[in-house]
Amino acid sequence: MQLILCEKPSQAKEIAALVGASKRGEGCLLGNGVIVTWCIGHLLRMAEPDEINPNWKEWRLEQLPMIPGEWSMRVDADKAKQFKAIKSLLTQATSVVIATDAGREGEMIAREIIEHCNWRKGPVHRLWASSQDEATLRKALASLLPGASKEPLYWSALARSRADYIVGMNMTRLYSLLAKQQGYQGVLSVGRVQTPTLALVVARDREIARFVSKPFFEVVITADGGHGRTFAAQWLPVAQVADEEGRCINGPIAQQLAARLRGQAAQVASVEVKRMREQPPLPFSLSALQQICDRKFGFGVQQTLDIAQSLYEKHKATTYPRSDCRYLPVAMLEEVKPVLQALAQSDPSLGPLVMQLDSRLRSAAWNDEKVNASDHHAIIPTMGVIDLSAMTEDERRVYELIRLHYLMQFMPAHEYDRTEVMLVALGQQFKAVGKVIAVTGWRALMAKSSAAESDEAEDSDAGGQELPPLEQGQVCPVTDAQVVEKKTTPPKFFTQGTLIAAMKGIARYVADPRLKAKLSETSGIGTEATRAAIIEGLIKRGFLLSSKRSVKTTEAAQSLIDALPQPLTDPGTTALWEQALSAIERGELTLDQFVATQAQWITHLVHEAKQAGRGALQIAATPTQACPLCSAPMRKRSGANGPFWGCTRWPDCKGVVDGGGKKKRARKRVEGTA
């Protein structure tokens, strides 16, 4: 009997229909010699510290470091019924097909059950599918991979999980206990990915706080190009009056120059025309989708992930959502026509547009080399005909973005002529930039679609003017000259979307060239599947305050980052981990070797912090008064109208005590707290 182990009930239902398993059983569907069952995410969890050693239940410094001698898993109490069903079904199975999500985490979800049940009765196969539509699943079922081909993903995932456990368990207890000695009542959570992420936001907040705005001045002339047409050109300041970025910082000089320029003549020194070609924006990875949905719709990163998961799982409208790749395999070109036909059937209004597309075009998105470096390809529409009316408004908006970026791949490149003119007046240089569109190409879709507009699709020369015909040596009278005063602006606060981008592009924050290269290879810190949860976790723990427009750190977060050893806040540490995890996948390093190295490292950090004692952490004590609603401890929070004391169980309990000590319930004006 073949047992197909899926990740979720919805996926199991789809596969069961394809293999003829239509009879309902206990936690499964069966028939035609096949049993299809399902997990509900991870059915197993790592044993809690006190389950490993009863003495570890109480948090005490003298117990640290805590390094498990043996690793054990426990069945999640909420999922015990389904685990029992799968365990029973395994006794009947002569072979197993792992059909969980294609990736490191999906491999672990299935393998940890097989290992925990010690199942060895037959071969293991792997179903590897990028989407849940019928055509893709049929193809994957017909070409199962040997289970051994993906098993190294499991050992790598298990190594990461165990090392994360050692770091989080020891460092969280260590710094929480040190903080408690100073009167702080909360938990200071530490993690391999969450801590360097938090350090990024702390650094940005402090950079903004230290920023001092400085004025600079632009001189813009209006010149007569003949034939009744004028154009604008901007002064290029000489080094003596400019800052390191070439901006004039001497206001009187700028004013004097503008006054002298009026009525003078500017001579054309050079005219350079270049034909520019812009390829369409690539299809989405999850992080790219989260960034644009944050900017365009104000969606939180978890909200976007939930919507993308629904489009994949519930509506079968798009492919696997947790992809870190923005490219497509060349082999999928054969699916282009079926996908376009399905899109037109699902939305008849697309019919005329689909007729205009050229399915033979190969944009930069079709790249086997880029896809081979990832477990998945970009998020695109499936070959299934879908019911758009069944989608919520938000689902429809995200779906249309994904669809739009796919359709763009079959439109010509956007082409325009960019003209750069250099002029000289009163011995000073001026530059004018012009733009004339030659081929609208894929940008025609931007104008037609309500889902249009992405960061990448913004015109790099949006401000380019249409210049009159100009020739080298031509003299153009200056009809006007104006000084525009501007000020330097600080970096922007992170939003959830830009923080996702920073996590993915973390390499730019690392100095070591080897670690920088590794982080570039591995798409940063965290994964497409976990980044949203990491940010949500930092918000819930009170380290980050989030609103639609910004993400900022709390005092506790800043104190923690200041106290932690540099390797724990440095994203380069994750690069070293990824190097080791890749070595495990290649069979060059064992699980036990990796975990032992991390245990040794954490032991060293714990001993150093213990020796430093109270000096290892400086943090303000939390208030001792109790919440007026639930009696839990209170702590300082930041709101739209300034700081206030809020319940530590926020937002489940919204008890508030204002600065005067008067007890109040939470007010609507308090924003961005979690």
C-alpha positions as CSV (number, residue, x, y, z in Angstrom):
1,M,0.0,0.0,0.0
2,Q,1.4,3.4,-1.0
3,L,1.1,6.2,1.5
4,I,1.1,9.8,0.2
5,L,2.0,12.2,3.0
6,C,0.8,15.8,2.3
7,E,1.4,19.0,4.2
8,K,-2.2,20.2,4.5
9,P,-5.7,18.7,4.1
10,S,-6.5,20.9,1.1
11,Q,-3.4,19.6,-0.8
12,A,-4.3,16.0,0.2
13,K,-7.8,16.4,-1.2
14,E,-6.4,17.6,-4.6
15,I,-4.0,14.7,-4.9
16,A,-6.5,12.1,-3.7
17,A,-8.8,13.1,-6.5
18,L,-6.1,12.5,-9.0
19,V,-5.0,9.1,-7.7
20,G,-8.6,7.8,-7.2
21,A,-8.5,7.8,-3.3
22,S,-12.1,8.8,-2.8
23,K,-13.1,6.9,0.4
24,R,-12.9,8.7,3.7
25,G,-10.9,7.1,6.4
26,E,-9.6,8.2,9.8
27,G,-7.4,11.2,9.0
28,C,-7.0,10.1,5.4
29,L,-8.5,9.4,2.0
30,L,-8.0,6.0,0.5
31,G,-8.8,3.8,-2.5
32,N,-7.2,2.4,-5.7
33,G,-4.4,0.9,-3.6
34,V,-3.3,4.4,-2.3
35,I,-3.7,6.1,1.1
36,V,-3.5,9.9,1.1
37,T,-3.0,11.6,4.5
38,W,-1.9,15.0,5.7
39,C,0.0,16.9,8.3
40,I,-1.2,20.2,9.7
41,G,2.1,22.0,9.4
42,H,4.6,20.5,11.9
43,L,2.9,17.8,14.0
44,L,6.0,17.4,16.1
45,R,7.9,20.0,18.2
46,M,11.2,19.9,20.0
47,A,11.0,19.0,23.6
48,E,10.8,21.9,26.0
49,P,13.7,22.4,28.4
50,D,11.9,21.0,31.4
51,E,10.9,18.0,29.3
52,I,14.5,17.3,28.7
53,N,15.6,18.0,32.2
54,P,13.1,18.8,35.0
55,N,15.7,21.1,36.7
56,W,15.6,23.4,33.7
57,K,12.0,24.4,34.3
58,E,13.0,27.3,36.6
59,W,15.1,30.0,35.0
60,R,18.4,30.4,36.9
61,L,21.8,31.7,35.8
62,E,23.7,28.8,37.4
63,Q,21.9,26.3,35.0
64,L,23.3,28.0,31.9
65,P,24.4,26.9,29.4
66,M,21.8,24.2,28.8
67,I,22.9,21.9,26.1
68,P,20.7,18.8,25.5
69,G,22.6,15.5,25.7
70,E,20.0,13.8,23.6
71,W,17.4,15.4,21.3
72,S,13.8,14.4,21.4
73,M,10.6,15.4,19.8
74,R,7.1,15.6,21.2
75,V,3.8,15.4,19.5
76,D,2.0,18.8,19.5
77,A,-0.9,18.3,21.8
78,D,-3.3,20.1,19.5
79,K,-2.4,17.8,16.6
80,A,-2.1,14.5,18.5
81,K,-5.2,13.0,16.8
82,Q,-3.8,13.4,13.3
83,F,-0.3,12.2,14.3
84,K,-1.9,9.0,15.8
85,A,-3.8,8.5,12.5
86,I,-0.6,8.9,10.4
87,K,1.4,6.5,12.7
88,S,-1.3,3.9,12.3
89,L,-1.4,4.3,8.5
90,L,2.4,3.9,8.3
91,T,2.1,0.4,9.7
92,Q,0.0,-0.5,6.6
93,A,2.3,1.3,4.1
94,T,4.9,-0.5,1.9
95,S,6.1,2.8,0.4
96,V,5.8,6.5,1.2
97,V,5.5,9.5,-1.1
98,I,6.5,12.8,0.5
99,A,4.2,15.4,-1.0
100,T,4.8,18.2,1.4
101,D,5.8,21.7,0.1
102,A,8.9,21.6,-2.0
103,G,11.7,23.0,0.2
104,R,13.8,22.5,3.3
105,E,11.0,23.1,5.8
106,G,8.5,20.9,3.9
107,E,11.0,18.1,3.8
108,M,11.4,18.4,7.6
109,I,7.7,18.3,8.2
110,A,7.4,14.8,6.6
111,R,10.8,13.3,7.5
112,E,10.5,14.1,11.2
113,I,7.3,12.0,11.3
114,I,8.9,9.1,9.4
115,E,11.9,9.2,11.7
116,H,9.8,9.6,14.9
117,C,7.7,6.5,13.9
118,N,10.9,4.7,12.9
119,W,9.4,3.6,9.6
120,R,11.7,1.5,7.5
121,K,9.4,-0.8,5.7
122,G,9.9,0.3,2.1
123,P,11.1,3.0,-0.3
124,V,10.5,6.7,0.1
125,H,9.7,8.8,-3.0
126,R,9.5,12.6,-3.4
127,L,6.7,14.5,-5.2
128,W,8.2,17.9,-6.2
129,A,5.6,20.4,-7.4
130,S,5.7,24.2,-7.6
131,S,1.9,24.7,-7.8
132,Q,-1.3,22.9,-6.8
133,D,-3.2,23.1,-10.1
134,E,-4.2,19.8,-11.6
135,A,-1.9,19.8,-14.6
136,T,1.2,20.5,-12.4
137,L,0.3,17.8,-9.8
138,R,-0.4,15.2,-12.5
139,K,3.0,15.9,-14.0
140,A,4.7,15.6,-10.6
141,L,2.9,12.4,-9.8
142,A,4.1,10.9,-13.0
143,S,7.7,11.8,-12.3
144,L,8.4,11.1,-8.7
145,L,11.9,11.6,-7.5
146,P,13.9,9.2,-5.3
147,G,13.5,10.1,-1.7
148,A,17.2,10.1,-1.1
149,S,17.6,13.0,-3.6
150,K,16.0,15.4,-1.2
151,E,16.8,13.8,2.2
152,P,19.8,16.1,2.7
153,L,17.3,19.0,3.0
154,Y,16.0,17.3,6.1
155,W,19.3,17.0,7.8
156,S,20.1,20.6,7.0
157,A,16.7,21.8,8.4
158,L,17.2,19.7,11.5
159,A,20.7,21.2,12.0
160,R,19.3,24.7,11.8
161,S,16.4,23.9,14.1
162,R,18.7,22.4,16.8
163,A,21.2,25.2,16.6
164,D,18.5,27.8,16.7
165,Y,17.1,26.1,19.8
166,I,20.5,26.2,21.6
167,V,21.0,29.9,20.8
168,G,17.5,31.0,21.6
169,M,17.1,28.9,24.8
170,N,20.4,30.0,26.3
171,M,20.7,33.6,25.2
172,T,17.0,34.4,25.9
173,R,17.2,33.1,29.5
174,L,20.7,34.6,30.0
175,Y,19.8,38.2,29.1
176,S,16.3,38.0,30.6
177,L,17.8,37.0,33.9
178,L,20.4,39.7,33.8
179,A,17.7,42.2,33.0
180,K,15.6,41.0,35.9
181,Q,18.5,41.8,38.3
182,Q,17.9,45.4,37.3
183,G,14.2,45.4,37.7
184,Y,13.1,44.6,34.2
185,Q,10.2,42.2,34.2
186,G,9.9,41.2,30.6
187,V,11.5,38.5,28.5
188,L,14.4,39.6,26.2
189,S,14.1,37.1,23.3
190,V,17.3,36.4,21.3
191,G,17.4,34.5,18.0
192,R,19.8,33.9,15.2
193,V,17.7,35.8,12.6
194,Q,15.4,38.0,14.8
195,T,18.4,39.6,16.6
196,P,20.4,40.9,13.6
197,T,17.0,42.0,12.1
198,L,16.3,44.0,15.3
199,A,19.9,45.4,15.2
200,L,19.2,46.8,11.6
201,V,16.2,48.7,12.9
202,V,18.1,50.0,16.0
203,A,20.9,51.2,13.7
204,R,18.4,53.0,11.4
205,D,16.5,54.6,14.3
206,R,19.8,56.0,15.7
207,E,21.0,57.2,12.4
208,I,17.8,59.2,12.0
209,A,18.0,60.5,15.6
210,R,21.6,61.8,15.0
211,F,20.8,63.3,11.6
212,V,21.2,67.0,11.2
213,S,19.5,68.5,8.1
214,K,21.7,70.8,6.0
215,P,20.5,73.2,3.2
216,F,21.8,73.0,-0.4
217,F,20.9,75.0,-3.4
218,E,20.2,74.2,-7.0
219,V,20.4,76.7,-9.9
220,V,18.0,76.0,-12.8
221,I,18.1,78.0,-16.0
222,T,15.5,78.3,-18.7
223,A,17.1,78.5,-22.1
224,D,15.6,79.2,-25.6
225,G,16.3,76.4,-27.9
226,G,14.8,78.1,-30.9
227,H,11.6,77.6,-32.8
228,G,9.7,79.0,-29.8
229,R,10.7,76.2,-27.5
230,T,12.5,76.5,-24.2
231,F,14.0,73.9,-21.9
232,A,15.5,73.6,-18.4
233,A,19.0,72.8,-17.4
234,Q,20.6,72.4,-14.0
235,W,23.9,73.8,-12.8
236,L,26.7,71.4,-11.9
237,P,28.5,73.1,-9.0
238,V,32.3,73.3,-8.9
239,A,34.0,71.4,-6.2
240,Q,34.9,74.5,-4.2
241,V,31.2,75.2,-3.3
242,A,29.9,71.6,-3.3
243,D,29.6,68.9,-0.7
244,E,30.8,65.3,-1.3
245,E,27.7,64.5,-3.2
246,G,28.1,67.5,-5.6
247,R,25.4,69.7,-4.1
248,C,26.0,73.4,-3.7
249,I,26.1,74.4,0.0
250,N,26.8,78.1,-0.5
251,G,23.5,80.0,-0.9
252,P,25.0,83.5,-1.7
253,I,27.1,82.0,-4.4
254,A,24.1,80.4,-6.0
255,Q,22.0,83.6,-5.8
256,Q,24.8,85.6,-7.3
257,L,25.2,83.1,-10.2
258,A,21.5,83.1,-10.9
259,A,21.4,86.9,-11.0
260,R,24.3,87.1,-13.4
261,L,22.9,84.3,-15.7
262,R,19.7,86.1,-16.6
263,G,20.1,87.6,-20.1
264,Q,23.3,85.7,-20.8
265,A,23.8,83.0,-23.4
266,A,24.5,79.3,-22.9
267,Q,26.4,77.4,-25.5
268,V,25.8,73.7,-26.2
269,A,29.0,71.9,-25.5
270,S,27.8,68.4,-26.3
271,V,24.6,66.4,-27.3
272,E,24.5,62.7,-26.6
273,V,21.5,60.6,-27.6
274,K,21.1,57.0,-26.4
275,R,18.4,54.4,-27.2
276,M,17.4,52.9,-23.8
277,R,15.6,49.5,-23.5
278,E,13.8,48.5,-20.4
279,Q,12.9,44.9,-19.9
280,P,9.6,44.2,-18.1
281,P,9.7,43.9,-14.3
282,L,10.4,40.3,-13.3
283,P,7.7,38.1,-11.8
284,F,7.5,38.1,-8.0
285,S,9.3,36.3,-5.3
286,L,7.4,36.4,-2.0
287,S,9.6,39.2,-0.6
288,A,9.2,41.3,-3.7
289,L,5.5,40.8,-3.5
290,Q,5.5,41.8,0.2
291,Q,7.4,44.9,-0.6
292,I,5.1,46.2,-3.2
293,C,2.0,45.3,-1.3
294,D,3.4,47.2,1.7
295,R,4.1,50.3,-0.4
296,K,1.0,50.2,-2.7
297,F,-1.7,48.8,-0.4
298,G,-0.3,49.2,3.1
299,F,-0.5,45.5,3.7
300,G,1.7,44.0,6.5
301,V,4.1,41.4,5.4
302,Q,2.2,38.6,7.2
303,Q,-1.1,39.8,5.6
304,T,0.5,39.5,2.1
305,L,1.8,36.1,2.9
306,D,-1.6,34.9,4.1
307,I,-3.2,36.3,0.9
308,A,-0.6,34.6,-1.3
309,Q,-1.0,31.4,0.5
310,S,-4.8,31.6,0.0
311,L,-4.3,32.2,-3.7
312,Y,-2.1,29.1,-3.9
313,E,-4.0,26.8,-1.6
314,K,-7.7,27.8,-1.7
315,H,-8.1,29.3,-5.2
316,K,-5.4,27.4,-7.0
317,A,-4.8,30.6,-8.8
318,T,-1.0,31.0,-8.4
319,T,2.0,28.9,-7.9
320,Y,3.9,28.2,-4.6
321,P,4.0,31.5,-2.7
322,R,7.1,31.1,-0.5
323,S,9.5,31.3,-3.3
324,D,12.8,33.3,-3.1
325,C,13.2,33.3,-6.9
326,R,12.0,35.8,-9.5
327,Y,12.9,33.7,-12.6
328,L,11.2,30.9,-14.6
329,P,12.6,27.7,-16.1
330,V,12.8,27.6,-19.9
331,A,10.9,24.3,-19.9
332,M,7.8,26.3,-18.7
333,L,7.6,28.1,-22.0
334,E,5.5,25.2,-23.2
335,E,3.0,26.1,-20.6
336,V,2.6,29.8,-21.7
337,K,-0.3,29.3,-24.0
338,P,-2.3,27.2,-21.6
339,V,-1.7,29.7,-18.9
340,L,-2.8,32.6,-21.1
341,Q,-5.9,30.7,-22.3
342,A,-6.8,30.0,-18.6
343,L,-6.4,33.7,-17.7
344,A,-8.6,34.8,-20.6
345,Q,-11.3,32.2,-19.6
346,S,-11.1,33.3,-16.0
347,D,-11.4,36.9,-16.9
348,P,-13.0,37.5,-20.3
349,S,-12.0,41.2,-20.2
350,L,-8.4,40.0,-20.7
351,G,-9.4,38.4,-24.1
352,P,-8.4,41.3,-26.4
353,L,-5.1,41.8,-24.5
354,V,-4.2,38.1,-24.6
355,M,-4.7,38.2,-28.4
356,Q,-2.1,41.0,-28.6
357,L,0.6,39.2,-26.5
358,D,3.5,37.4,-28.2
359,S,3.9,34.1,-26.4
360,R,7.2,33.5,-28.3
361,L,8.9,36.4,-26.6
362,R,11.6,35.4,-24.0
363,S,12.2,38.1,-21.5
364,A,15.0,38.1,-18.9
365,A,12.7,36.1,-16.6
366,W,13.4,32.8,-18.4
367,N,16.6,31.8,-16.9
368,D,17.4,28.2,-15.9
369,E,20.6,29.1,-14.1
370,K,18.8,31.5,-11.8
371,V,16.0,28.9,-11.1
372,N,18.5,26.1,-10.4
373,A,19.9,28.2,-7.6
374,S,16.6,28.0,-5.8
375,D,14.0,25.4,-4.7
376,H,11.2,27.2,-6.6
377,H,10.5,29.5,-9.5
378,A,8.8,32.8,-9.4
379,I,5.1,33.2,-8.3
380,I,3.0,33.2,-11.5
381,P,-0.6,32.3,-12.4
382,T,-1.5,28.6,-12.9
383,M,-3.0,26.8,-15.9
384,G,-6.3,26.4,-14.0
385,V,-9.5,28.3,-14.8
386,I,-10.4,30.1,-11.6
387,D,-13.5,31.9,-10.1
388,L,-12.4,35.5,-9.6
389,S,-15.8,36.3,-7.8
390,A,-14.8,33.9,-5.0
391,M,-11.8,36.1,-4.1
392,T,-11.9,38.9,-1.5
393,E,-11.1,42.4,-2.6
394,D,-7.6,42.1,-1.2
395,E,-7.0,38.7,-2.8
396,R,-8.1,40.1,-6.1
397,R,-5.7,43.0,-5.8
398,V,-2.7,40.8,-5.0
399,Y,-3.7,38.3,-7.7
400,E,-3.9,41.0,-10.3
401,L,-0.4,42.1,-9.4
402,I,1.0,38.6,-9.9
403,R,-1.0,38.2,-13.2
404,L,0.2,41.6,-14.5
405,H,3.9,40.8,-14.0
406,Y,3.4,37.5,-15.9
407,L,1.6,39.2,-18.8
408,M,4.3,41.8,-19.1
409,Q,6.8,39.1,-20.1
410,F,5.1,38.8,-23.4
411,M,5.2,42.5,-24.3
412,P,8.0,44.2,-26.1
413,A,10.7,46.1,-24.2
414,H,9.9,49.7,-23.3
415,E,12.3,51.9,-25.5
416,Y,13.0,55.6,-25.3
417,D,15.7,58.0,-26.6
418,R,17.5,59.6,-23.7
419,T,19.2,62.9,-24.7
420,E,21.9,64.4,-22.4
421,V,22.9,68.0,-23.3
422,M,25.9,69.7,-21.6
423,L,25.9,73.5,-21.8
424,V,28.4,76.2,-20.7
425,A,27.3,79.7,-19.5
426,L,29.6,82.2,-17.6
427,G,32.2,79.4,-17.4
428,Q,29.8,77.1,-15.5
429,Q,28.5,73.7,-16.7
430,F,24.8,72.9,-16.9
431,K,23.0,69.7,-17.8
432,A,19.6,69.1,-19.5
433,V,18.1,65.7,-19.9
434,G,15.4,64.9,-22.4
435,K,13.3,61.8,-23.1
436,V,11.2,60.7,-26.1
437,I,9.4,57.4,-26.0
438,A,10.0,55.2,-29.0
439,V,8.2,52.0,-28.1
440,T,5.7,51.9,-25.2
441,G,6.0,48.1,-24.9
442,W,5.0,46.6,-21.6
443,R,4.4,50.0,-20.1
444,A,1.1,50.0,-22.0
445,L,-0.1,47.5,-19.5
446,M,0.8,49.7,-16.6
447,A,-1.6,52.4,-17.9
448,K,-4.4,49.9,-18.3
449,S,-4.2,48.0,-15.1
450,S,-5.4,49.2,-11.7
451,A,-2.9,46.8,-10.2
452,A,0.0,48.5,-12.0
453,E,3.0,50.2,-10.6
454,S,5.9,48.6,-8.9
455,D,9.2,50.1,-7.6
456,E,11.1,48.5,-10.5
457,A,8.5,49.7,-13.0
458,E,9.0,53.4,-12.1
459,D,10.6,55.4,-14.9
460,S,14.3,56.1,-14.2
461,D,14.0,59.3,-16.2
462,A,10.4,60.2,-15.3
463,G,11.4,63.8,-15.1
464,G,13.0,63.9,-18.5
465,Q,11.6,66.7,-20.7
466,E,11.1,66.7,-24.5
467,L,14.0,68.8,-25.7
468,P,14.0,70.9,-28.8
469,P,16.5,69.9,-31.5
470,L,20.0,71.1,-30.3
471,E,23.4,71.0,-31.9
472,Q,26.9,71.3,-30.6
473,G,28.0,74.9,-30.6
474,Q,24.5,76.3,-30.7
475,V,23.9,79.4,-28.6
476,C,20.8,79.4,-26.4
477,P,19.8,82.6,-24.7
478,V,19.1,82.3,-20.9
479,T,15.6,83.6,-20.4
480,D,15.4,82.9,-16.7
481,A,17.5,81.5,-13.8
482,Q,16.1,80.4,-10.4
483,V,17.6,79.2,-7.1
484,V,15.8,76.3,-5.6
485,E,16.6,75.8,-1.9
486,K,16.4,72.3,-0.6
487,K,17.4,70.4,2.5
488,T,19.1,67.1,3.0
489,T,16.7,64.5,4.4
490,P,17.4,61.7,6.9
491,P,17.1,58.1,6.0
492,K,13.5,56.8,6.2
493,F,12.2,54.7,9.0
494,F,11.8,51.1,8.1
495,T,8.4,49.9,7.1
496,Q,7.5,46.2,7.2
497,G,8.1,46.0,3.5
498,T,11.5,47.8,3.4
499,L,12.6,45.7,6.4
500,I,11.8,42.5,4.4
501,A,13.9,44.0,1.6
502,A,16.8,44.7,4.1
503,M,16.6,41.2,5.4
504,K,16.8,39.8,1.9
505,G,19.5,42.2,0.9
506,I,21.4,41.9,4.2
507,A,24.7,41.5,2.3
508,R,25.0,45.2,1.9
509,Y,25.4,45.6,5.7
510,V,28.3,43.1,5.9
511,A,31.9,44.1,5.4
512,D,33.6,40.8,5.0
513,P,33.6,40.1,1.3
514,R,33.3,36.3,1.7
515,L,30.4,36.5,4.1
516,K,28.8,39.2,1.8
517,A,29.0,36.8,-1.1
518,K,27.5,33.9,0.9
519,L,24.6,36.1,2.0
520,S,24.0,37.2,-1.6
521,E,23.9,33.5,-2.6
522,T,21.4,32.6,0.1
523,S,19.1,35.6,-0.3
524,G,19.9,37.2,3.0
525,I,18.8,36.2,6.5
526,G,15.6,34.3,7.2
527,T,13.6,32.6,4.4
528,E,10.7,33.7,2.3
529,A,8.6,31.5,4.6
530,T,9.8,32.9,7.9
531,R,10.6,36.6,7.5
532,A,7.1,37.8,8.1
533,A,6.8,35.7,11.2
534,I,10.1,37.1,12.5
535,I,8.9,40.6,12.1
536,E,5.5,39.8,13.7
537,G,7.3,38.1,16.6
538,L,9.5,41.2,17.2
539,I,6.3,43.3,17.3
540,K,4.5,41.0,19.7
541,R,7.5,40.9,22.0
542,G,7.4,44.6,22.3
543,F,10.8,45.2,20.5
544,L,9.2,46.9,17.5
545,L,6.4,49.4,17.2
546,S,4.7,49.1,13.9
547,S,2.3,51.4,12.0
548,K,1.4,51.5,8.3
549,R,4.1,54.0,7.7
550,S,7.0,52.9,10.0
551,V,8.7,50.3,12.1
552,K,10.6,51.6,15.1
553,T,12.4,50.1,18.1
554,T,11.6,50.4,21.8
555,E,14.1,51.3,24.6
556,A,14.3,47.6,25.6
557,A,15.3,46.6,22.1
558,Q,18.0,49.2,22.0
559,S,19.4,48.1,25.4
560,L,19.4,44.5,24.3
561,I,21.3,45.1,21.1
562,D,23.8,47.2,23.0
563,A,24.4,44.4,25.4
564,L,24.6,41.4,23.1
565,P,28.0,40.1,21.8
566,Q,28.7,41.3,18.3
567,P,28.3,37.8,16.6
568,L,24.7,37.6,17.8
569,T,23.8,40.9,16.1
570,D,26.0,40.5,13.0
571,P,24.2,39.0,10.0
572,G,27.6,37.6,8.9
573,T,27.0,34.9,11.6
574,T,24.0,33.7,9.6
575,A,26.2,33.5,6.5
576,L,28.6,31.2,8.3
577,W,25.6,29.1,9.3
578,E,24.4,28.9,5.8
579,Q,27.8,27.8,4.6
580,A,27.7,25.0,7.1
581,L,24.1,24.0,6.2
582,S,25.0,23.9,2.5
583,A,27.9,21.6,3.4
584,I,25.4,19.3,5.2
585,E,23.3,19.2,2.1
586,R,26.3,18.2,0.1
587,G,27.4,15.6,2.6
588,E,30.5,17.4,3.6
589,L,29.5,18.0,7.2
590,T,27.4,16.0,9.6
591,L,24.4,17.2,11.6
592,D,26.2,16.3,14.9
593,Q,29.4,18.1,13.9
594,F,27.5,21.3,13.2
595,V,25.4,21.2,16.4
596,A,28.4,20.5,18.6
597,T,30.2,23.5,17.1
598,Q,27.2,25.8,17.9
599,A,27.0,24.4,21.5
600,Q,30.7,25.1,22.1
601,W,30.2,28.7,20.8
602,I,27.2,29.4,23.0
603,T,28.9,27.9,26.0
604,H,31.7,30.4,25.5
605,L,29.3,33.4,25.2
606,V,27.4,32.3,28.3
607,H,30.6,32.1,30.4
608,E,31.7,35.6,29.2
609,A,28.4,37.2,30.1
610,K,28.3,35.5,33.5
611,Q,31.8,36.9,34.3
612,A,30.6,40.4,33.3
613,G,27.6,40.0,35.6
614,R,25.3,43.0,35.8
615,G,27.6,45.0,33.6
616,A,26.7,42.8,30.7
617,L,23.4,44.6,30.3
618,Q,22.1,48.0,31.1
619,I,18.3,48.3,30.9
620,A,15.6,50.5,32.5
621,A,13.4,48.8,35.0
622,T,9.8,48.1,34.0
623,P,7.1,49.7,36.1
624,T,6.0,47.7,39.1
625,Q,2.3,48.8,39.0
626,A,-0.3,46.3,37.8
627,C,-2.6,46.6,34.8
628,P,-6.0,48.1,35.8
629,L,-7.8,45.6,33.7
630,C,-6.0,42.2,34.2
631,S,-3.4,42.9,36.9
632,A,-0.5,41.9,34.7
633,P,2.7,44.0,34.9
634,M,2.8,47.3,32.9
635,R,5.6,48.6,30.7
636,K,6.4,51.7,28.8
637,R,5.2,51.9,25.3
638,S,5.3,54.5,22.4
639,G,2.1,55.8,20.9
640,A,1.1,58.4,18.3
641,N,0.8,61.1,21.0
642,G,3.9,60.1,23.0
643,P,4.9,57.4,25.5
644,F,2.4,55.7,27.8
645,W,2.3,52.7,30.2
646,G,0.6,49.7,28.7
647,C,-0.2,46.2,29.7
648,T,2.5,43.5,28.9
649,R,-0.3,41.4,27.5
650,W,-1.1,44.0,24.8
651,P,-2.9,43.8,22.4
652,D,-4.9,40.9,24.0
653,C,-5.4,43.2,27.0
654,K,-5.4,47.0,26.3
655,G,-5.1,48.3,29.8
656,V,-3.4,51.8,29.9
657,V,-2.2,54.0,32.7
658,D,-1.3,57.6,31.6
659,G,1.5,59.7,32.9
660,G,-0.6,61.1,35.8
661,G,-1.4,57.6,37.1
662,K,-5.1,57.8,36.2
663,K,-6.4,54.4,35.1
664,K,-7.9,54.3,31.7
665,R,-8.8,51.8,29.0
666,A,-6.8,52.0,25.8
667,R,-7.7,54.9,23.6
668,K,-8.1,54.9,19.9
669,R,-5.5,57.6,19.5
670,V,-2.8,55.2,20.6
671,E,-1.4,53.7,17.4
672,G,1.4,51.3,16.4
673,T,1.6,49.3,19.6
674,A,1.9,45.6,19.7
